[in-house]
Amino acid sequence: VTGISDLRSVFAGKLLTDPADTAPFLTDWRGLWTGRARAVVQPDSTADVAAAVRWCAERRVPIVPQGGNTGMSGGATPDGSGDAIVLSLARLNRVRGIDTVNDSIIVEAGCILQAVQDAADRADRYFPLSLAAEGSCTIGGNLACNAGGTGVLRYGVARDLCLGLEIVTADGEIWDGLRGLRKDNSGYDLRNLFIGSEGTLGIITAAVLKLHPRPLARATAFVALQSPASALELLGLVRRRHQSALSAFELLSETCLSLVVEHQPGARRPLGSSAPWYVLIEFSGSSDEESLRADLEAVLMAGLDTGIVLDAAIAESLSQAAAFWTIREGISEAQGAIGKTIKHDIAVPISAIGRFLDQADAAVARRWPGARHVTFGHVGDGNLHYNFSPVPGQDGAAFMAMQDDLNALIHDIVVAHGGTISAEHGLGVLRRDEAARLKSPVELRLQHKIKHALDPLGILNPGKLIAVAQRSATEGAS
Ligand SMILES: Cc1cc2nc3c(=O)[nH]c(=O)nc-3n(C[C@H](O)[C@H](O)[C@H](O)COP(=O)(O)OP(=O)(O)OC[C@H]3O[C@@H](n4cnc5c(N)ncnc54)[C@H](O)[C@@H]3O)c2cc1C
């Protein structure tokens, strides 16, 4: 196959081929991966997505689906061959309907997450998926990566918020699985196969999402602590007393706070003093704001009395609460502002977080004394972003030279604690080979068989999530 000119005749959407137009789609937001593509295809209907996929299937042209291009693992960037097309879902962005009795909304894959939140809000409902990229990531990308974010503690991950999907299959058929059902045991759960498959099994074109009652009140606190162990003790205390009010419990280190204060205009320290660690706690619900605040205050007082809590501030206003959240959500960007980053999106059982951190910190200190940790995360979900930045003055290349050894060291410790090396960012190309190293042969074989069954030509996002070579080996064996 050479040109893409005949695609124009079967497909009504936009087709970008000018390098100036295609460039933004060929590099990820962090600038870690840059590829090439024959074209960027921008359909604005499911039928058009199907037509483009059929065209690709007939010619064995690889397809790289892309939403908001905010992913962390290189999954939405084509490789360097120039063989693929990038299938951008950004123009497929209508809200198809809201059912306030069923508490569900049907949206197309290219809807920006914030637009879905806003549409729910206009219907006096709440769509709780929330992450710092919500102004640019799409619901299709969220589901393809099974995104997490800050609302998981109460509402679950993207998978838990999805009732049904519309999919364009690898051969260009449309599967209408837009069922708004809470219960459906009528066979294999196809929806759950596509969620988290990072564009390797099918193209998500629309989804039915669960809506929740809008919280009427919130109370937010910024709390200083001595250690992650104190954070876990506090989490236990909060859960025992106010499990139903708890909607976020986010951990960050002093390094994270100082980075944000230094690099984010307007960001201020929420507390007069500094401490090694902090948590941001949010209570929300249908009770009135005063009683939520009183509950939060009481539990923090209990923490102060027992010495778990060093200091705490409860937001006095919505803008102060927003300022606390700005700190938490500004960490990724602030870390980017000081140079290259090495990121780990790991999860272990909550009970193992303390042991994981003790062991990983000690192992890193032995091998790279003085390494600059930038650790934060959704500690209530057992998910840490166990990240690193260069120490001041360290050369970027010298810093990145430790990446492979550092990854292997951390990931081995994660697995030893029963954890995962990708809690919410997906494998993409970043973690594909590490996952293959760490998963059991049985699990890998099952994954390759699923891939082969749903995408026998291997045209959907090849090389992402699982290696192409391994797929061929499985094909040979089957
Ligand atoms: C500042 C910042 C903070 C972040 N915080 C979080 C966080 O807290 N939690 C979290 O989980 N993530 C977080 N992310 C990562 C990212 O925003 C999410 O992974 C998001 O879900 C990706 O959505 P997207 O539309 O940008 O997808 P893209 O980056 O465009 O694509 C991601 C993957 O999904 C595939 N894909 C995209 N759309 C479709 C589709 N319609 N059908 C099939 N496959 C598709 C792509 O091929 C790729 O493999 C953060 C990112 C940034 C920049």
The ligand as a MOL file (V3000), in Angstrom:
LIG
                    3D

  0  0  0     0  0            999 V3000
M  V30 BEGIN CTAB
M  V30 COUNTS 53 58 0 0 0
M  V30 BEGIN ATOM
M  V30 1 C -1.3750 16.1750 34.0090 0
M  V30 2 C -1.8510 14.7790 33.7980 0
M  V30 3 C -2.3840 14.0620 34.8670 0
M  V30 4 C -2.8460 12.7660 34.6960 0
M  V30 5 N -3.3940 12.1310 35.7660 0
M  V30 6 C -3.9030 10.8940 35.6000 0
M  V30 7 C -4.5330 10.2370 36.6990 0
M  V30 8 O -4.6070 10.7450 37.8110 0
M  V30 9 N -5.0480 9.0130 36.4630 0
M  V30 10 C -4.9820 8.3960 35.2320 0
M  V30 11 O -5.4850 7.2850 35.0850 0
M  V30 12 N -4.3710 9.0030 34.1960 0
M  V30 13 C -3.8420 10.2150 34.3390 0
M  V30 14 N -3.2350 10.8350 33.2880 0
M  V30 15 C -3.0490 10.1030 32.0210 0
M  V30 16 C -4.1120 10.3760 30.9400 0
M  V30 17 O -4.7130 11.5980 31.0610 0
M  V30 18 C -5.1630 9.3240 30.9630 0
M  V30 19 O -4.5690 8.0860 30.7270 0
M  V30 20 C -6.3070 9.5170 29.9460 0
M  V30 21 O -7.2560 8.5270 30.2850 0
M  V30 22 C -5.9280 9.3710 28.4900 0
M  V30 23 O -6.9910 9.8780 27.6860 0
M  V30 24 P -6.7090 10.4650 26.2240 0
M  V30 25 O -8.0100 10.7520 25.5740 0
M  V30 26 O -5.7460 11.5810 26.2660 0
M  V30 27 O -6.0540 9.1790 25.5270 0
M  V30 28 P -4.7980 9.1270 24.5340 0
M  V30 29 O -3.5700 9.5770 25.2120 0
M  V30 30 O -5.1340 9.7740 23.2440 0
M  V30 31 O -4.7260 7.5370 24.3090 0
M  V30 32 C -4.3950 6.6800 25.3490 0
M  V30 33 C -4.5170 5.2250 24.8770 0
M  V30 34 O -5.8800 4.9240 24.5700 0
M  V30 35 C -6.0280 4.5700 23.1950 0
M  V30 36 N -7.2840 5.2060 22.7470 0
M  V30 37 C -7.6130 6.5250 22.8380 0
M  V30 38 N -8.8690 6.7080 22.4130 0
M  V30 39 C -9.3480 5.4860 22.0400 0
M  V30 40 C -10.5840 5.0170 21.5110 0
M  V30 41 N -11.6090 5.8310 21.2940 0
M  V30 42 N -10.7180 3.6860 21.2420 0
M  V30 43 C -9.6960 2.8340 21.4750 0
M  V30 44 N -8.5010 3.2220 21.9590 0
M  V30 45 C -8.3330 4.5290 22.2480 0
M  V30 46 C -4.7790 5.0800 22.5020 0
M  V30 47 O -4.4600 4.3120 21.3750 0
M  V30 48 C -3.7420 4.9220 23.6140 0
M  V30 49 O -3.3080 3.5840 23.6580 0
M  V30 50 C -2.7600 12.1460 33.4290 0
M  V30 51 C -2.2360 12.8660 32.3490 0
M  V30 52 C -1.7850 14.1540 32.5190 0
M  V30 53 C -1.2680 14.8850 31.3290 0
M  V30 END ATOM
M  V30 BEGIN BOND
M  V30 1 1 1 2
M  V30 2 1 2 3
M  V30 3 2 2 52
M  V30 4 2 3 4
M  V30 5 1 4 5
M  V30 6 1 4 50
M  V30 7 2 5 6
M  V30 8 1 6 7
M  V30 9 1 6 13
M  V30 10 2 7 8
M  V30 11 1 7 9
M  V30 12 1 9 10
M  V30 13 2 10 11
M  V30 14 1 10 12
M  V30 15 2 12 13
M  V30 16 1 13 14
M  V30 17 1 14 15
M  V30 18 1 14 50
M  V30 19 1 15 16
M  V30 20 1 16 17
M  V30 21 1 16 18
M  V30 22 1 18 19
M  V30 23 1 18 20
M  V30 24 1 20 21
M  V30 25 1 20 22
M  V30 26 1 22 23
M  V30 27 1 23 24
M  V30 28 2 24 25
M  V30 29 1 24 26
M  V30 30 1 24 27
M  V30 31 1 27 28
M  V30 32 2 28 29
M  V30 33 1 28 30
M  V30 34 1 28 31
M  V30 35 1 31 32
M  V30 36 1 32 33
M  V30 37 1 33 34
M  V30 38 1 33 48
M  V30 39 1 34 35
M  V30 40 1 35 36
M  V30 41 1 35 46
M  V30 42 1 36 37
M  V30 43 1 36 45
M  V30 44 2 37 38
M  V30 45 1 38 39
M  V30 46 1 39 40
M  V30 47 2 39 45
M  V30 48 1 40 41
M  V30 49 2 40 42
M  V30 50 1 42 43
M  V30 51 2 43 44
M  V30 52 1 44 45
M  V30 53 1 46 47
M  V30 54 1 46 48
M  V30 55 1 48 49
M  V30 56 2 50 51
M  V30 57 1 51 52
M  V30 58 1 52 53
M  V30 END BOND
M  V30 END CTAB
M  END
